[in-house]
Amino acid sequence: MSGTRARTIAYIALPLVLWPLSFDVFSRYFVYGMAISTLLLGSLSLAWFRDRLRWVRVNAVVAAVIGVVMAGILYLVFIGGYALLRFMGLGNYVALVYEMVRGMANAYALSIALVIIGFMEEVYWRGGLQELARGLGGVFSREPWLASMIYYTLIHISTLNPALVAGAFAVGLVDGILADKAGLTASILTHIIWLELMMVLLPLVP
């Protein structure tokens, strides 16, 4: 196996280790675990695939506006999703996520960590990984966001939390398409602003 192929396989497989560690094994330190995990993945993306990252695919101002607007829309989607989960008697799964987040960081540390997580998650999932998906052929070469969305959703199954899996699907879908059509700048802004709304500014669970 060539060094390049081995590196690519390791790059793709890392979340299979890092996500269970952050969400399950070290859930008491979830925020910091995710910050470290996404820093590693994002740094590898910048080091190995920086020439393939598509930061802006439309006008930069348009990309920024799209990112901000979509963050608000995504937040509204999650409000609706939370209402549906509560109706189904599954609202406690959302509360569990908030317990993990709030149990470790104060508001200032959390805000900074969320910026790191949002930025680096996008650089990995919708940046390096999504661009690698273009080489898979077939529909993935035309719509690489499908591959990143599927993987991003599946990687959350280990949490056994339906709210997290459904949330990953929504974020993977929105940010995947944004990164592909408008560029990483738009998806990064959407992810960071959405995280800050969800966890700091207007949390769904008081």
DOLO-654157 format. One record per residue: x, y, z of N, C-alpha, C in turn; residue in one letter. Coordinates in nm, 2 decimals, decimal comma. Example, Ala and Ser with C-alpha at 12.3 -4.5 7.8 and 13.67 -1.06 7.14 Angstrom:
BEGIN
1,32:-0,57:0,78:1,23:-0,45:0,78:1,32:-0,33:0,78:A
1,28:-0,22:0,71:1,37:-0,11:0,71:1,29:0,00:0,79:S
# end
This chain:
BEGIN
0,08:-0,12:0,00:0,00:0,00:0,00:0,09:0,12:0,00:M
0,06:0,22:-0,09:0,14:0,34:-0,10:0,12:0,43:0,02:S
0,22:0,51:0,05:0,21:0,60:0,16:0,09:0,70:0,15:G
0,06:0,74:0,02:-0,05:0,84:0,00:-0,18:0,77:0,02:T
-0,19:0,64:-0,02:-0,32:0,57:0,00:-0,34:0,54:0,15:R
-0,24:0,50:0,22:-0,25:0,47:0,36:-0,29:0,60:0,44:A
-0,23:0,71:0,40:-0,27:0,84:0,46:-0,41:0,87:0,44:R
-0,46:0,85:0,32:-0,60:0,88:0,29:-0,69:0,79:0,36:T
-0,66:0,66:0,38:-0,75:0,57:0,45:-0,75:0,61:0,60:I
-0,64:0,65:0,65:-0,63:0,69:0,79:-0,71:0,82:0,81:A
-0,70:0,91:0,72:-0,77:1,04:0,72:-0,92:1,01:0,73:Y
-0,97:0,92:0,64:-1,11:0,89:0,64:-1,16:0,82:0,76:I
-1,08:0,73:0,81:-1,12:0,64:0,93:-1,11:0,71:1,06:A
-1,04:0,82:1,07:-1,01:0,88:1,21:-1,14:0,91:1,28:L
-1,25:0,96:1,22:-1,37:0,99:1,29:-1,43:0,86:1,36:P
-1,40:0,75:1,30:-1,45:0,62:1,36:-1,40:0,60:1,50:L
-1,28:0,66:1,52:-1,22:0,65:1,66:-1,26:0,78:1,74:V
-1,24:0,89:1,68:-1,26:1,02:1,76:-1,40:1,05:1,80:L
-1,50:1,01:1,72:-1,64:1,04:1,76:-1,68:0,96:1,88:W
-1,66:0,83:1,88:-1,70:0,75:2,00:-1,62:0,79:2,12:P
-1,50:0,83:2,10:-1,42:0,88:2,22:-1,48:1,00:2,28:L
-1,51:1,10:2,19:-1,57:1,23:2,24:-1,71:1,22:2,29:S
-1,79:1,14:2,22:-1,94:1,13:2,26:-1,96:1,03:2,37:F
-1,89:0,92:2,37:-1,92:0,81:2,46:-1,82:0,79:2,57:D
-1,69:0,77:2,53:-1,59:0,73:2,63:-1,56:0,85:2,73:V
-1,54:0,97:2,67:-1,51:1,09:2,75:-1,62:1,19:2,74:F
-1,74:1,14:2,75:-1,86:1,23:2,74:-1,86:1,34:2,85:S
-1,79:1,32:2,96:-1,79:1,42:3,07:-1,70:1,54:3,02:R
-1,62:1,52:2,93:-1,53:1,62:2,88:-1,56:1,65:2,73:Y
-1,69:1,64:2,70:-1,73:1,64:2,56:-1,69:1,76:2,48:F
-1,71:1,88:2,53:-1,67:2,00:2,45:-1,53:2,00:2,42:V
-1,44:1,97:2,52:-1,30:1,98:2,49:-1,25:1,86:2,41:Y
-1,32:1,75:2,42:-1,29:1,63:2,34:-1,32:1,66:2,19:G
-1,43:1,72:2,17:-1,47:1,76:2,03:-1,38:1,87:1,97:M
-1,34:1,96:2,06:-1,25:2,07:2,01:-1,12:2,01:1,97:A
-1,06:1,92:2,05:-0,94:1,85:2,01:-0,95:1,76:1,89:I
-1,06:1,69:1,88:-1,08:1,60:1,77:-1,09:1,67:1,64:S
-1,17:1,78:1,64:-1,19:1,86:1,52:-1,07:1,94:1,48:T
-0,99:1,98:1,58:-0,87:2,05:1,55:-0,77:1,96:1,48:L
-0,77:1,83:1,52:-0,68:1,73:1,46:-0,73:1,71:1,31:L
-0,86:1,68:1,30:-0,91:1,66:1,16:-0,90:1,78:1,07:L
-0,93:1,89:1,12:-0,92:2,01:1,04:-0,77:2,05:1,00:G
-0,68:2,03:1,10:-0,54:2,05:1,07:-0,49:1,96:0,97:S
-0,52:1,83:0,97:-0,48:1,74:0,87:-0,54:1,78:0,73:L
-0,66:1,83:0,73:-0,72:1,87:0,61:-0,65:1,99:0,55:S
-0,61:2,08:0,63:-0,53:2,20:0,59:-0,39:2,16:0,54:L
-0,33:2,07:0,61:-0,20:2,02:0,57:-0,19:1,94:0,44:A
-0,29:1,85:0,43:-0,29:1,75:0,32:-0,37:1,79:0,20:W
-0,48:1,87:0,22:-0,57:1,89:0,11:-0,60:2,04:0,09:F
-0,52:2,13:0,14:-0,55:2,27:0,13:-0,57:2,32:-0,01:R
-0,49:2,26:-0,11:-0,51:2,30:-0,25:-0,64:2,26:-0,31:D
-0,71:2,17:-0,24:-0,84:2,12:-0,30:-0,96:2,18:-0,23:R
-0,93:2,26:-0,12:-1,04:2,32:-0,05:-1,10:2,43:-0,13:L
-1,24:2,44:-0,13:-1,31:2,54:-0,21:-1,37:2,64:-0,11:R
-1,30:2,74:-0,08:-1,35:2,84:0,02:-1,47:2,92:-0,03:W
-1,46:2,97:-0,15:-1,57:3,05:-0,20:-1,59:3,01:-0,35:V
-1,72:2,98:-0,37:-1,76:2,94:-0,51:-1,86:3,04:-0,57:R
-1,89:3,14:-0,49:-1,97:3,25:-0,54:-1,90:3,38:-0,49:V
-1,96:3,49:-0,52:-1,91:3,62:-0,46:-1,90:3,61:-0,31:N
-1,79:3,66:-0,25:-1,76:3,64:-0,11:-1,87:3,70:-0,02:A
-1,92:3,82:-0,06:-2,03:3,88:0,02:-2,15:3,80:0,01:V
-2,18:3,75:-0,11:-2,30:3,66:-0,12:-2,29:3,53:-0,04:V
-2,17:3,48:-0,04:-2,14:3,36:0,04:-2,16:3,39:0,19:A
-2,12:3,50:0,24:-2,13:3,54:0,38:-2,28:3,56:0,41:A
-2,36:3,62:0,33:-2,50:3,65:0,35:-2,57:3,51:0,35:V
-2,54:3,42:0,26:-2,60:3,29:0,25:-2,57:3,22:0,38:I
-2,45:3,22:0,43:-2,41:3,15:0,55:-2,49:3,20:0,67:G
-2,51:3,33:0,69:-2,58:3,38:0,80:-2,73:3,35:0,79:V
-2,79:3,36:0,67:-2,93:3,33:0,66:-2,96:3,18:0,68:V
-2,87:3,10:0,63:-2,89:2,95:0,65:-2,87:2,91:0,79:M
-2,79:2,98:0,86:-2,78:2,95:1,01:-2,91:2,97:1,08:A
-2,98:3,08:1,05:-3,11:3,11:1,10:-3,21:3,01:1,06:G
-3,21:2,97:0,94:-3,30:2,87:0,89:-3,28:2,73:0,96:I
-3,15:2,70:0,97:-3,12:2,57:1,03:-3,16:2,57:1,18:L
-3,15:2,68:1,25:-3,19:2,69:1,39:-3,34:2,67:1,39:Y
-3,42:2,73:1,30:-3,56:2,71:1,30:-3,60:2,57:1,27:L
-3,52:2,50:1,19:-3,55:2,36:1,16:-3,53:2,28:1,29:V
-3,43:2,31:1,37:-3,41:2,24:1,49:-3,51:2,27:1,60:F
-3,57:2,39:1,60:-3,68:2,42:1,68:-3,80:2,33:1,65:I
-3,83:2,32:1,52:-3,93:2,23:1,48:-3,90:2,08:1,51:G
-3,77:2,04:1,49:-3,73:1,91:1,52:-3,75:1,87:1,67:G
-3,71:1,97:1,75:-3,73:1,95:1,90:-3,87:1,94:1,94:Y
-3,96:2,02:1,88:-4,10:2,01:1,91:-4,15:1,87:1,87:A
-4,11:1,82:1,75:-4,15:1,69:1,71:-4,10:1,58:1,80:L
-3,98:1,59:1,85:-3,92:1,49:1,94:-4,00:1,49:2,07:L
-4,03:1,61:2,12:-4,11:1,62:2,24:-4,25:1,55:2,23:R
-4,31:1,58:2,11:-4,44:1,51:2,08:-4,43:1,36:2,08:F
-4,31:1,31:2,04:-4,29:1,17:2,03:-4,24:1,11:2,16:M
-4,22:1,20:2,26:-4,17:1,15:2,39:-4,02:1,13:2,39:G
-3,95:1,19:2,30:-3,81:1,18:2,29:-3,73:1,30:2,32:L
-3,79:1,40:2,39:-3,73:1,53:2,42:-3,61:1,51:2,51:G
-3,61:1,40:2,59:-3,50:1,38:2,69:-3,37:1,36:2,62:N
-3,37:1,31:2,49:-3,24:1,29:2,42:-3,18:1,43:2,39:Y
-3,26:1,53:2,36:-3,20:1,66:2,34:-3,14:1,72:2,47:V
-3,21:1,69:2,58:-3,17:1,74:2,71:-3,03:1,67:2,74:A
-3,01:1,55:2,70:-2,89:1,48:2,73:-2,77:1,55:2,66:L
-2,80:1,60:2,54:-2,69:1,67:2,47:-2,65:1,79:2,54:V
-2,75:1,87:2,59:-2,72:1,99:2,66:-2,65:1,96:2,79:Y
-2,68:1,85:2,85:-2,61:1,82:2,98:-2,46:1,79:2,95:E
-2,43:1,73:2,84:-2,29:1,70:2,80:-2,22:1,83:2,78:M
-2,28:1,92:2,71:-2,22:2,05:2,67:-2,20:2,14:2,80:V
-2,31:2,15:2,88:-2,30:2,24:2,99:-2,22:2,19:3,11:R
-2,20:2,06:3,11:-2,13:2,00:3,22:-1,98:2,03:3,23:G
-1,93:2,09:3,12:-1,79:2,10:3,11:-1,73:2,24:3,09:M
-1,81:2,33:3,03:-1,75:2,46:2,99:-1,84:2,58:3,04:A
-1,77:2,69:3,08:-1,85:2,81:3,11:-1,89:2,87:2,97:N
-1,97:2,98:2,98:-2,02:3,04:2,85:-1,91:3,09:2,76:A
-1,81:3,15:2,82:-1,70:3,21:2,74:-1,61:3,10:2,68:Y
-1,58:3,00:2,76:-1,50:2,89:2,70:-1,58:2,81:2,60:A
-1,71:2,80:2,62:-1,79:2,72:2,53:-1,80:2,80:2,40:L
-1,82:2,93:2,40:-1,83:3,01:2,28:-1,70:2,99:2,19:S
-1,59:3,00:2,26:-1,46:2,98:2,18:-1,45:2,84:2,13:I
-1,48:2,74:2,21:-1,47:2,60:2,17:-1,57:2,58:2,05:A
-1,69:2,64:2,05:-1,78:2,62:1,94:-1,73:2,68:1,81:L
-1,66:2,79:1,82:-1,60:2,84:1,70:-1,50:2,75:1,64:V
-1,41:2,69:1,72:-1,31:2,59:1,68:-1,38:2,47:1,62:I
-1,48:2,42:1,69:-1,55:2,30:1,64:-1,62:2,32:1,51:I
-1,69:2,43:1,50:-1,77:2,46:1,38:-1,68:2,48:1,26:G
-1,57:2,56:1,28:-1,47:2,58:1,17:-1,40:2,45:1,13:F
-1,35:2,38:1,22:-1,27:2,26:1,19:-1,35:2,15:1,14:M
-1,48:2,13:1,19:-1,57:2,03:1,14:-1,59:2,05:0,99:E
-1,62:2,18:0,95:-1,64:2,21:0,81:-1,52:2,19:0,72:E
-1,41:2,22:0,77:-1,28:2,20:0,70:-1,26:2,06:0,67:V
-1,29:1,97:0,77:-1,28:1,83:0,75:-1,39:1,77:0,67:Y
-1,52:1,77:0,72:-1,63:1,70:0,66:-1,67:1,76:0,53:W
-1,69:1,89:0,52:-1,73:1,95:0,39:-1,62:2,01:0,31:R
-1,49:1,99:0,37:-1,37:2,04:0,29:-1,30:1,92:0,23:G
-1,20:1,87:0,31:-1,11:1,76:0,26:-1,19:1,64:0,23:G
-1,28:1,59:0,32:-1,35:1,47:0,29:-1,44:1,48:0,17:L
-1,51:1,59:0,16:-1,61:1,61:0,05:-1,54:1,62:-0,08:Q
-1,42:1,68:-0,08:-1,34:1,68:-0,21:-1,29:1,55:-0,24:E
-1,25:1,47:-0,14:-1,21:1,33:-0,17:-1,32:1,25:-0,24:L
-1,44:1,28:-0,19:-1,56:1,20:-0,24:-1,58:1,23:-0,39:A
-1,53:1,34:-0,45:-1,54:1,36:-0,59:-1,48:1,26:-0,67:R
-1,38:1,19:-0,61:-1,30:1,09:-0,69:-1,37:0,95:-0,68:G
-1,48:0,94:-0,61:-1,55:0,81:-0,60:-1,62:0,77:-0,72:L
-1,65:0,86:-0,81:-1,72:0,83:-0,93:-1,87:0,83:-0,91:G
-1,94:0,82:-1,02:-2,09:0,81:-1,02:-2,15:0,94:-0,96:G
-2,26:0,92:-0,89:-2,33:1,04:-0,83:-2,24:1,12:-0,74:V
-2,15:1,05:-0,67:-2,06:1,13:-0,57:-1,97:1,22:-0,64:F
-1,93:1,20:-0,76:-1,84:1,29:-0,83:-1,92:1,42:-0,87:S
-2,05:1,40:-0,89:-2,13:1,52:-0,92:-2,19:1,59:-0,80:R
-2,22:1,51:-0,70:-2,28:1,56:-0,57:-2,20:1,50:-0,45:E
-2,08:1,55:-0,43:-2,00:1,49:-0,33:-2,05:1,51:-0,19:P
-2,14:1,60:-0,17:-2,21:1,63:-0,04:-2,29:1,51:0,01:W
-2,33:1,42:-0,09:-2,41:1,30:-0,05:-2,32:1,21:0,04:L
-2,19:1,19:-0,01:-2,10:1,10:0,07:-2,07:1,16:0,20:A
-2,04:1,29:0,21:-2,01:1,34:0,35:-2,13:1,34:0,44:S
-2,25:1,37:0,38:-2,37:1,37:0,46:-2,40:1,23:0,52:M
-2,39:1,13:0,44:-2,41:0,99:0,48:-2,31:0,95:0,59:I
-2,19:0,98:0,57:-2,08:0,94:0,66:-2,10:1,02:0,79:Y
-2,13:1,15:0,78:-2,15:1,23:0,90:-2,27:1,19:0,98:Y
-2,37:1,14:0,92:-2,49:1,09:0,99:-2,46:0,96:1,05:T
-2,40:0,87:0,98:-2,37:0,73:1,03:-2,28:0,74:1,15:L
-2,18:0,83:1,15:-2,08:0,83:1,25:-2,14:0,87:1,39:I
-2,26:0,93:1,39:-2,33:0,97:1,51:-2,42:0,85:1,57:H
-2,43:0,74:1,49:-2,51:0,63:1,54:-2,46:0,57:1,67:I
-2,32:0,57:1,68:-2,26:0,51:1,80:-2,31:0,58:1,93:S
-2,36:0,70:1,92:-2,41:0,77:2,04:-2,55:0,71:2,09:T
-2,61:0,64:2,01:-2,75:0,58:2,04:-2,85:0,69:2,08:L
-2,82:0,81:2,03:-2,91:0,92:2,06:-2,98:0,96:1,93:N
-3,11:0,93:1,91:-3,18:0,97:1,79:-3,18:1,12:1,75:P
-3,17:1,20:1,86:-3,17:1,35:1,83:-3,04:1,39:1,77:A
-2,93:1,33:1,81:-2,80:1,36:1,75:-2,79:1,31:1,61:L
-2,84:1,19:1,58:-2,84:1,13:1,45:-2,92:1,22:1,35:V
-3,04:1,25:1,40:-3,13:1,34:1,31:-3,07:1,47:1,29:A
-3,01:1,53:1,40:-2,94:1,66:1,38:-2,82:1,65:1,29:G
-2,74:1,54:1,30:-2,63:1,53:1,21:-2,67:1,52:1,06:A
-2,79:1,45:1,04:-2,84:1,45:0,90:-2,87:1,59:0,85:F
-2,94:1,66:0,93:-2,98:1,80:0,89:-2,86:1,89:0,87:A
-2,77:1,89:0,96:-2,65:1,97:0,94:-2,56:1,92:0,82:V
-2,55:1,79:0,81:-2,47:1,73:0,70:-2,54:1,77:0,56:G
-2,67:1,77:0,56:-2,74:1,80:0,43:-2,72:1,95:0,40:L
-2,75:2,04:0,49:-2,75:2,18:0,47:-2,60:2,23:0,44:V
-2,51:2,19:0,53:-2,37:2,24:0,51:-2,30:2,17:0,39:D
-2,34:2,05:0,37:-2,28:1,98:0,25:-2,32:2,05:0,12:G
-2,44:2,08:0,11:-2,49:2,15:-0,02:-2,43:2,29:-0,02:I
-2,43:2,36:0,09:-2,37:2,49:0,10:-2,22:2,49:0,05:L
-2,14:2,40:0,11:-2,00:2,40:0,07:-1,98:2,36:-0,07:A
-2,07:2,28:-0,13:-2,05:2,24:-0,27:-2,09:2,35:-0,36:D
-2,20:2,42:-0,33:-2,25:2,52:-0,42:-2,20:2,66:-0,40:K
-2,18:2,69:-0,27:-2,14:2,83:-0,24:-2,00:2,84:-0,18:A
-1,94:2,73:-0,13:-1,81:2,73:-0,08:-1,80:2,71:0,07:G
-1,68:2,67:0,12:-1,67:2,65:0,26:-1,70:2,77:0,35:L
-1,67:2,89:0,30:-1,70:3,01:0,38:-1,84:3,01:0,43:T
-1,93:2,98:0,34:-2,08:2,98:0,37:-2,11:2,87:0,47:A
-2,06:2,75:0,45:-2,09:2,64:0,54:-2,03:2,66:0,68:S
-1,91:2,72:0,68:-1,85:2,75:0,81:-1,93:2,85:0,89:I
-1,97:2,96:0,83:-2,05:3,06:0,89:-2,18:3,00:0,94:L
-2,24:2,92:0,86:-2,37:2,86:0,90:-2,35:2,77:1,03:T
-2,24:2,69:1,02:-2,22:2,60:1,13:-2,19:2,67:1,26:H
-2,10:2,77:1,26:-2,06:2,84:1,38:-2,18:2,92:1,44:I
-2,25:2,99:1,35:-2,36:3,08:1,40:-2,47:2,99:1,46:I
-2,50:2,88:1,39:-2,60:2,78:1,44:-2,56:2,72:1,57:W
-2,43:2,68:1,59:-2,39:2,63:1,72:-2,40:2,73:1,83:L
-2,36:2,86:1,80:-2,37:2,96:1,91:-2,52:2,99:1,94:E
-2,61:2,98:1,84:-2,75:3,00:1,87:-2,80:2,89:1,96:L
-2,77:2,77:1,92:-2,82:2,65:1,99:-2,77:2,63:2,13:M
-2,64:2,66:2,15:-2,58:2,63:2,28:-2,55:2,75:2,37:M
-2,55:2,87:2,32:-2,51:2,98:2,40:-2,62:3,09:2,40:V
-2,67:3,13:2,28:-2,75:3,25:2,28:-2,90:3,22:2,30:L
-2,95:3,11:2,23:-3,09:3,08:2,23:-3,11:2,92:2,24:L
-3,06:2,87:2,35:-3,07:2,72:2,36:-3,21:2,67:2,37:P
-3,23:2,55:2,31:-3,37:2,49:2,31:-3,41:2,45:2,45:L
-3,31:2,40:2,53:-3,34:2,36:2,66:-3,29:2,46:2,76:V
-3,38:2,52:2,84:-3,33:2,63:2,93:-3,23:2,58:3,03:P
# end
